[in-house]
Amino acid sequence: MAADLGDGRPDVQAALARLQAADFRRAAAVAAERPQFLISAVIGAPDAAIATLLDTRALAWALAGRIGETLLDAGAGRARIRAAASEADLADLAYRKTVLQGWTELRIAAMTAVAADERLAAARRADVRAQARLGVARARHDQGATDGLALAQAREGLEQAHDLVRQARLGAAEARIARGLAGGGR
């Protein structure tokens, strides 16, 4: 089986989307705790924020204010980061579990399909043998070596063999459909 066969499953895609969203929220929480500088300008007129950016005392006070804010938030920022990281870890575990379940279902479906194909091949071989027995029974009946009961039994055996082939074909088709659904419809 191809390594990416399970990627098309809707449950795997949904788990991946949840993992990516949790990773984004973790990155946003970490980024929110980093120092941020905002420089803005209006075209045609100097902005006062740019002028004060060049003033070292104003820059020092801006950084000191940010550092003080980080120290005085009582660890709320770190708690947000830990919560987002925990959420991402749980999403990662859920994604891994979903992928493993998908692969298990794919493997079982593939093994079921192989077994169904083997049953179909065995039923076809039995059908060929039943046709041969019917041919022998007809030849012996034409020669007078057997009665009509043996010929009727051979015909019944052939009909049973035909039924087994039909059932095995149906089982093989169902197994192929189940394998396709386990692979996400591919």
Buried (B, 14 or more C-beta within 10 A) or exposed (E): EEEEBBBEBEBBEEBBEBBEEBBEBBEEBBEEBEEEEEEEEEEEEEEEEEEEBEEEEEEEEBEEEBEEEBEEEEEEBEEBBEEBBEBBEEBBEBBEEBBEBBBEBBEEBBEBBEEBBEBBEEBBEBBEEBBEBBEEBBEBBEEEEBEEEBBEBBBEBBEEBBEBBEEBBEBBEEBBEBBEEBBBEB
